[in-house]
Each structure stands twice: as C-alpha cells, then as structure tokens.
Amino acid sequence: MAQRKPEDQTTFDQVLKLVENLTPEAQEQLIEEMKLQWLRRELGKAEDELRRGEGVPGDQVFAELRERNNAVREKGGTD
C-alpha cells in the first residue's frame, strides 16, 4: 500500500467528525475494536519482555497480590 503524502493525511479533527457521524452502535463497535487493538499491542509488549527474560516469577506475583489483598482486608476497604 502506498504511503500518503503529508498533505493527504487525515487530521484528528476529520477523524472525530467521521466518528460523530457513526451510529451509536457503530461508535460502540469502534470503541471495542480500539480496546482490542490496544490489548493486543500490550500483550505483544509483554511477550517481548518475557522473551528478553524481564518477567516476574508467578510465585512472586501471587505473593504480592496476597499481601495487597490482606492489607485491603485489614483496612476494611474494597480497593
């Protein structure tokens, strides 16, 4: 696919106007698709980190989660 020339680029305002013209259902679909794309990007980053050995051992993660959960319970909160 050929790259567009800078003067042919769609501006943010143009995109917003296009989104405003969508039906509420289409806007919701767009939002969900954007969330999925974001999640896929973040998962890709996490996979890259794991390949580089930058991950945190599962036992450590679960121990930290238990500590946080216990701290919240002791405070009597639901955070």
N, C-alpha and C positions, 0 to 999 in steps of 0.2 A: 504494500500500500504506500503510495507516495505521500511524503510529508507535506503538510500545508505550509504555505508561505505565511510569515508573521501577520501580514495584513488580512489574511483569510481566516485567522484564528477566531474561534468563537469566544466572546468575552463572558465573564462571570455574569454580568447583568443580562446578557442574551440568554444564558442558560437558565437563570432564575425566571425570566419571562416565559420560557418554554415550559418550565416545571409548573408555573402558576396556571398555565392553560390546560394542564392534565386534569383528568377527572380525579376526585378524591381516591378512588380505588387505584388508579394508575400511580398517583403520588405515593400511596402506601406500598405498592409493589416496588417502586423505585427506591424507597427508603429501605425496604427489606433486602433488595439486591445490593445496595450500598453497604449495609451491615454485613452481608455475606462476603463481599469483596474485602472489606476491612478485616474480618475474621480470618479469611484465607491468607491475607498478607501477614497478619500477626502470627499465624501458625507457621507460615514459611520462615519467618524470622526465628521463631522458637526452634524449629527443626535445624536451622543453620547453627544456632548456638549449641544445640546438643551435639551436632556433628563435630564442632570445634572443642567439645569437652567442657563447655561452660554451664552445663546443667547442674541442678542441685539434687542430691540423692533423695529419693522418695521418703525414706525414713526421716530425714531431717525436715522435709516439708510437712509431713504429718505431725511430727513432734511440735513444730512451731504452730500449726493450726490448733492442736490440742491446747497448747499454752494460751493462745489467744481466746479460745472458747472458754477455758477455765477462768481467765481474767474477766471476761464479759459476764459470766455467770456470778462471779464473786461480787461484781459491782451491782448486779441485779438488772443490768440493761439487756437490750436485744441487738446491740451493734454488732 
